[in-house]
Amino acid sequence: MGLLKDMREQFQVVKERDPAIKSPREVLLYPYFWVLRKYRKAHKLYLKGHFYRARKISQKAARKWGIEIHPGAEIGRGLFIDHGAGVVIGETAVIGDNVTLYQGVTLGGTGKESGKRHPTLCDNVMVSAGAKLLGSFTVGENSKIGAGSVVLEEVPPNCTVVGVPGRVVRRDNMKIPRETMDQGHLPDPVKEDINVLQKENSELVNRVLELEAELRNCPGRKKLRELERKIKKDEAV
């Protein structure tokens, strides 16, 4: 693909997902643009069995732009890597169309697998800053992975995953449009659990106070106090 054609295509990709870009020329300032061009060249060599040459190209690109994409990875159209510093994409990772990755994302293995050992991201997936996806599993279409999450198992389509380890906190049958993929407004399951505990504790305290009030006003309680006072008076005599 020629440079100008690649610029125009990538400008449309970036324009959809990054409001900071103002002109097609600015695409040249995005590190991922150059890394993807190097990846395509290295991937062709990798498929032909020229593994050393392919790795040499990818490693030079990683040192220069801070994004490491193994030439064996399979990447669809419309990938956008915002900022990109520290992004790592492993050898057997598969990335579908219109996927968005933020800085610090790792698509890695667990170190205990062979063969297919890296994640598969289906179309329209968003992975927020610092998230780690480790192992051979699939993240379904239109799903979102929250910032700092560590995902170790399958993610169904149309889900939101957050936490360490990552867990699904939102799932429905409606597609999540890419324009609503805001990594700053994801559910916080820990905060939600704390809120539930605080509510239950408040209800428990209120119930204990009610029981204490009922006990103080209980007729039997008054008779018991009178009996105690009478016993003490008899003992004193």
C-alpha positions in Angstrom: 0.0 0.0 0.0 1.3 3.4 -1.0 2.1 6.0 1.7 -0.6 8.5 0.6 -3.3 5.9 0.3 -2.3 4.5 3.7 -2.4 8.0 5.2 -5.9 8.6 3.9 -7.2 5.3 5.2 -5.6 5.7 8.6 -6.8 9.2 8.9 -10.4 8.0 8.7 -9.6 5.3 11.3 -8.1 7.9 13.7 -10.7 10.5 13.1 -13.4 8.2 14.3 -11.7 7.5 17.6 -9.3 10.4 18.4 -10.7 14.0 18.4 -7.2 15.4 18.7 -6.4 14.8 15.0 -7.1 17.7 12.7 -5.5 16.8 9.3 -4.4 13.7 7.4 -0.8 14.8 7.7 -1.0 14.3 11.5 -1.3 10.6 10.9 2.5 10.6 10.3 3.0 11.7 13.9 1.3 8.6 15.3 3.8 5.9 16.2 1.4 3.1 15.5 1.1 4.3 11.8 4.8 3.5 11.2 4.8 0.4 13.3 1.9 -1.1 11.3 3.7 -0.4 8.0 6.7 -2.2 9.3 4.5 -5.0 10.7 2.9 -5.6 7.2 6.4 -5.9 5.7 7.6 -8.2 8.4 4.4 -10.3 8.3 4.9 -11.1 4.6 8.4 -12.3 5.3 7.2 -14.3 8.3 4.6 -16.1 6.2 7.3 -17.0 3.7 9.4 -18.5 6.4 12.0 -15.7 6.7 11.7 -15.6 10.4 14.9 -13.9 11.3 14.5 -11.0 8.8 10.9 -10.6 9.9 11.9 -10.4 13.6 14.7 -8.0 12.8 12.3 -5.5 11.2 9.8 -5.8 14.1 12.4 -5.4 16.8 13.9 -2.3 15.1 10.4 -0.8 15.0 9.8 -1.7 18.6 13.0 0.1 19.7 12.2 3.1 17.6 8.5 3.6 18.4 7.9 1.6 21.6 5.2 -0.7 20.1 6.1 -4.4 19.8 4.1 -6.4 17.3 5.3 -9.9 16.5 5.4 -10.5 12.8 3.4 -13.7 13.3 0.4 -11.9 14.7 -2.7 -11.6 12.5 -4.2 -8.1 12.3 -7.4 -7.0 10.5 -8.3 -3.6 9.1 -8.9 -0.5 11.1 -6.6 -1.2 14.1 -6.0 2.0 16.1 -3.3 2.1 18.8 -3.7 5.4 20.7 -0.3 6.7 22.0 0.9 3.2 22.0 3.9 3.3 24.3 4.4 -0.2 25.9 1.9 -2.1 23.7 2.9 -5.7 23.1 1.2 -8.0 20.7 2.3 -11.7 20.8 3.1 -14.1 18.0 -0.2 -16.0 17.9 -2.5 -13.0 18.7 -5.4 -12.5 16.3 -6.9 -9.0 16.0 -10.2 -8.4 14.1 -11.4 -5.3 12.3 -11.9 -1.9 14.0 -10.1 -2.8 17.2 -8.8 0.0 19.5 -5.8 -0.5 21.9 -4.5 2.1 24.3 -1.0 2.5 25.8 0.5 -0.3 27.9 -1.8 -3.0 26.6 -0.4 -6.5 26.4 -1.7 -9.4 24.3 0.5 -12.0 25.8 0.8 -15.7 26.8 0.9 -17.3 30.2 4.2 -19.0 29.6 2.7 -22.4 30.0 1.1 -22.9 26.6 2.3 -24.0 23.2 0.7 -23.5 19.8 -2.0 -20.8 20.0 -1.1 -19.1 23.2 -2.2 -15.5 22.7 -5.6 -13.8 22.8 -8.0 -13.4 19.9 -9.8 -10.0 19.7 -13.0 -10.0 17.6 -14.3 -7.0 15.7 -14.9 -3.7 17.4 -13.2 -4.6 20.7 -11.6 -1.8 22.8 -8.8 -2.5 25.3 -8.1 0.3 27.7 -4.8 1.6 29.0 -2.6 -0.9 30.9 -4.9 -3.9 30.4 -3.2 -7.3 30.2 -4.8 -10.2 28.3 -2.8 -13.3 28.9 -3.5 -16.7 27.3 -5.3 -18.3 24.4 -8.9 -17.2 24.6 -11.4 -15.0 22.6 -12.7 -11.6 23.4 -16.1 -11.4 21.7 -17.3 -8.6 19.3 -18.1 -5.2 20.7 -16.6 -5.9 24.1 -14.6 -3.5 26.3 -11.8 -4.2 28.6 -11.3 -1.6 31.4 -8.0 0.1 32.2 -5.6 -1.9 34.3 -7.6 -5.1 34.0 -6.0 -8.6 33.9 -8.0 -10.9 31.7 -7.3 -14.6 31.8 -10.4 -16.2 30.3 -13.0 -16.0 27.6 -15.1 -12.8 27.2 -18.5 -13.2 25.5 -19.6 -10.6 22.9 -21.1 -7.2 24.0 -19.5 -7.3 27.5 -17.6 -4.9 29.7 -14.8 -6.5 31.8 -12.9 -4.8 34.6 -10.8 -5.8 37.6 -7.9 -8.1 38.6 -8.6 -10.7 37.6 -11.0 -9.4 35.0 -14.7 -10.2 35.4 -17.7 -9.3 33.3 -19.7 -6.5 34.9 -22.0 -5.7 32.1 -23.6 -7.8 29.4 -26.5 -7.4 27.1 -27.7 -8.3 23.6 -27.2 -4.8 22.2 -24.2 -3.9 20.2 -21.9 -1.3 21.8 -21.1 1.4 19.1 -17.5 2.4 18.9 -18.3 6.0 19.5 -19.5 5.1 23.0 -16.3 3.3 23.9 -15.2 5.7 26.6 -12.5 4.1 28.8 -13.1 6.7 31.5 -16.7 5.6 32.2 -16.6 1.9 33.0 -18.2 0.2 36.0 -16.2 -0.3 39.2 -17.1 -3.6 40.7 -15.1 -3.1 43.9 -16.7 0.2 44.5 -20.1 -1.4 43.9 -19.4 -4.2 46.3 -18.3 -1.7 49.0 -21.5 0.3 48.5 -23.6 -2.8 48.9 -21.7 -3.7 52.1 -22.1 -0.1 53.5 -25.8 -0.2 52.7 -26.3 -3.6 54.4 -24.3 -2.5 57.4 -26.3 0.7 57.8 -29.5 -1.4 57.7 -28.2 -3.8 60.3 -27.2 -0.9 62.7 -30.6 0.7 62.3 -32.3 -2.7 63.1 -30.1 -3.2 66.2 -31.1 0.3 67.4 -34.7 -0.5 66.8 -34.5 -3.7 68.8 -32.7 -1.9 71.7 -35.5 0.7 71.8 -38.1 -2.0 71.8 -36.3 -3.8 74.6 -36.1 -0.7 76.7 -39.8 0.0 76.3 -40.9 -3.6 76.8 -43.2 -4.1 79.9 -41.4 -7.3 80.8 -38.2 -5.3 81.0 -39.7 -2.9 83.5 -40.9 -5.7 85.7 -37.4 -7.3 85.6 -35.8 -4.0 86.7 -38.3 -3.7 89.6 -37.5 -7.3 90.7 -33.8 -6.5 90.5 -34.2 -3.5 92.7 -36.3 -5.4 95.2 -33.7 -8.2 95.4 -30.9 -5.6 96.0 -33.0 -4.0 98.7 -33.6 -7.3 100.5 -29.9 -8.1 100.3 -29.1 -4.8 101.8 -31.4 -5.4 104.8 
